[in-house]
Amino acid sequence: MMSFGEFVKKHRKRIGKTQRQLASSVGVGTSYLSSVENGAKSPFKEDVCIKIAEEIGVSAHTILRYRKQEISVRPRANTPFKRKLCREFFQCIIDKDEKQLIELQNLITKWRVMNASK
């Protein structure tokens, strides 16, 4: 299942709207929409999701399902490194890639040791 941002981006492009056009029509900033589409920010509130669903021609139920899925697994990461690490970690779990999980665990351990003195 694609992420919430990928879902919005795919359907925005399908209907031929730019980020600026969609953002304007649902009442959010273009940079915020861009960040959501790229996975850097959390999905919008439900009322905005429903407006987006209407604009891109999908059911409210469908877009809210993507939103719920994204929020339920969204890591509390506040740096690009942590976000990337969390995405890779979740992908390894989905793919059941034990070798990659061990490599990520080692990387996390090294990162913690490096940042423990800060």
N, C-alpha and C positions, 0 to 999 in steps of 0.2 A: 504494500500500500504506500502510495507516495505521501510526502509530508503535506501539511496544510498549505504552506507557501507554494510548493510545486503545483498543487491542485489549483490554487487561485491563478497562478501564472499561466498554466496550461489553458485554462478556460478564458482568461483575459485575452490571451493571444488568439485563441480560437474565434472570438467575436471581433477581433481586430481593434481592440482598445489599447491605448498606451497606459502606462502607470499613472501618468498625470490625469488622463481622462477618467479612469476608474476611481482614483483617489478623490478627485473633485466631486464625482457623482455620489459617492458614499460619505463624504465629509471627513476624510482623513488626509494627512499630509502625504505627499508623494514619497518623501524619504522614508516615512514609516512603512508605507506599503512595500517599498523596495526592500526594506530590512526584513519584513515578514516573509516576502516571497523568497528571500535568500536564506531564511532560517536563522537570522541573527536576532530577531525579536519574537516574542510570543504572539500567538494569534490574537485577533481583535476580540472585543466584547461581543456577546451574542447578537445584540441589536445591529451592530455593524456587519457581522457575518451574514445576517439575514438580508441586509441591503445589498451586500456583495452578491449573494446568491441570486437575488432578483436581477441584478445588472448583468451577471455572466450566464444567466439562463440555466441554473441548476436548482434543485429543490433545497429548501432551508434545512430539511432533515439531513441531506447528504453533506452539506458544508459544515453543519454542526457536528456531525459524526467525525469528520476530519479534524475539526477543532478539538473535540473531546479526546481523540486519540493523541493529538499532538501535545495537549496539556498534560495528559496522564503520564507521558514518558519524557516530557521536557526536562532536561537537566537544569539544575540551578547553577549555571556556569556564567561567570561574569568576565571571562577573558576569551579571546579567540582560541588560545591553546586548550583551555578547559572545554570549550564547546566542541572543538575538533576531537579531542580525546573522548568525550562523552558520545559523540556520534559514532566514532569508530567502535567504541565499547558496545553500544547497542546493536550495531550492525554485526559484530562478531557473535553476539548472543543469538540474533536472528539467524545467522548463517551457521551457527553451531561450530565455529572455527576455534577449536581449543588452543591450537598453536598460537594464533594471533592474540587470543585472550591472555595467554601467558606472557607474550611480548609486551602487551599493553600494561599488564600488572607490573612488570619490571620497569617500564617507563614511568608509570605513576610513582613507584617506590623511589626511583632516582629523582623525580621531580619534587617529591615531598622532602627528601633529604636536602636537596639544593635550597628549597624555600623554608626549611625549618629554622635556619639561622637569620632569616630576614625579619 
